[in-house]
Amino acid sequence: MPAPTRRAFCAMAIAFPVAGCLRASPPPPPELAPIDYATRRDGGHTIPAVPIDQVPEDFRRQVVPLESELPPGTMIVNTETRHLYLLLEGPYAIRYGIGVGREGFGWRGPSEVFARKSWPTWTPPPEMIRRQPELARWAEGQPGGPRNPLGARAIYLAVDGRDTGYRIHGTPEWESIGQAASSGCFRMINHDVIDLFDRVRAGSTVIVI
């Protein structure tokens, strides 16, 4: 299975300690609960099924080898390969497919989770409303729900205690996974962001490379 590119690993190694190679005989990978992208009820809402056969295998949730000296629970977002890695115990990570920001909206560096919300309200920032005036109807916030751009969950990122404005969040537009389509945030299939949400806590480190 594809892992982060050599260039991406070099970028991590400059700023953060990452081991140079996989162990010769790693322990067996951890077992996850069966991965299900079927229709489901959550928080009073219905999440539609995702036709997973139409999602490239590279962007489906899976456990992959990844050795790092960073602590388990750290998230590494590789904007080049469109993957988010959640480090596990041992030389493994859960890899999720993501959508990333369009050119000109990207950012890099370390941050941390400062909030987590289920079915969050989405409020487009003023600059987005200026670019897309039709969003003015949501200037006071769009309630959470299946059509909300933030999807079923949102993980809010801060740098030095200040909200970056960037989120790891779900999306009803599962077709956008693997693409550069958002305004800088990191989109995930709703089923995947729920899985990630349940595994991370406030204070978790997120490194964007």
Secondary structure, DSSP 8 states (H G I E B T S, - for coil): -----HHHHHHHHHHS---SS--SS------------S-EEETTEEE----GGGS-GGGS-EEEE---SS-TT-EEEETTTTEEEEE-SSSEEEEEE-BEE-TTS---EEEEEEEEEES--B---HHHHHH-GGGGGGTT-B-SSTTSTTTTEEEEEEETTEEEEEEEEEES-GGGTTSEEESS-EEEEHHHHHHHHTT--TT-EEEE-
